Amino acid sequence: MLTLGINTKPKLSNETFGLLRDIIYARCGISFSEAKKYFLETRLVRRLEEMNLKSFEDYYYFLTYDSQREKEIINLFNSIVTNETSFFRDLPQLEAFRRGVVPKVIEDREKSGSKTLKMWSAACSTGEEPLTLGMMLLEDGLQIKGWNIDILASDISDNVLRPASAGVYEKYSLRNTPESYLKKYFQASGESYTATKKVRDLVRYRKINLMDPIEMRMVRGIDIIFCRNVLIYFDDNSKKKVIAHLYDSLNKGGYLFVGFSESLHNITRLFRPVSIERSVVYQKV
Ligand SMILES: C[S@@+](CC[C@H](N)C(=O)[O-])C[C@H]1O[C@@H](n2cnc3c(N)ncnc32)[C@H](O)[C@@H]1O
């Protein structure tokens, strides 16, 4: 007998899309336009399967009423965020950091009698960005000159923070890493590379949602923030909230790097855009 294939895959209706979109927006600031409905559907259908749920409506009810809903919100974040990153990403910005920003901050810190440099990679994904910053500072001999380097690396997703703290990477994420750094700061084993303890010790990892005022309030006294390639997921309203939180976390005169294709234009006037080594960096005035 010929059996006609019945497509039992759950379908996301426009109405439920709207409900799920509102939850996501309220909790992590990521805004999904109508055009992203298919993206959300394909990402979440896997989650439904894992949970043995038959429809997106059931999933919505789970997220709204179930006693385990807070745990599921985390799984939801993990399913929808994009974690693309690599070592030495957008080199011109890193040169601006190294040649322009770090020397200025060091000068200021020295005047205030402190020898601690506090940095924050505020959406660090699997950790390539904070380790890149750490390696650059080691390379410039900051620790040898008696500086204490403290890099906070945070993300909303545990799925990325776990591998980040393990510090093991495939060659692909190291594709832009200079050979001399590879030799000095990684131990190769087969196809994988483990960051040395010396670099890893500079970085501490924490789960922080950029949209959560309570979590954000815990971070203060930062000299340099990297918050790159995450603002693109937010609408202007969410961007304004995140930027206001980051502003409060920075020391006066501190610097904020956003992604190469991101800008604070029309988002805030609290920061002064400064052009350093052909990159725009935002300074807290
Ligand atoms: C594309 S990666 C950027 C990684 C790195 N900053 C870079 O530029 O290579 C974006 C990261 O932002 C994180 N993210 C998304 N929404 C967030 C939120 N509300 N709070 C904290 N992190 C968030 C994602 O989990 C993801 O790891």
The ligand as an ORCA input file, in Angstrom:
! r2SCAN-3c Opt
* xyz 0 1
  C      27.888     37.300     16.947
  S      28.364     36.969     18.597
  C      29.608     38.233     18.852
  C      30.830     37.704     19.576
  C      31.991     38.704     19.692
  N      31.616     39.864     20.459
  C      32.514     39.110     18.336
  O      32.317     40.257     17.929
  O      33.120     38.292     17.662
  C      26.958     37.638     19.484
  C      26.849     37.131     20.914
  O      25.904     37.951     21.607
  C      25.237     37.148     22.573
  N      23.982     37.814     22.986
  C      22.836     37.972     22.285
  N      21.923     38.633     23.018
  C      22.512     38.905     24.217
  C      22.074     39.553     25.403
  N      20.848     40.077     25.522
  N      22.950     39.639     26.430
  C      24.207     39.113     26.341
  N      24.668     38.486     25.240
  C      23.832     38.378     24.191
  C      25.028     35.834     21.821
  O      24.818     34.753     22.716
  C      26.317     35.712     21.012
  O      27.259     34.890     21.665
*
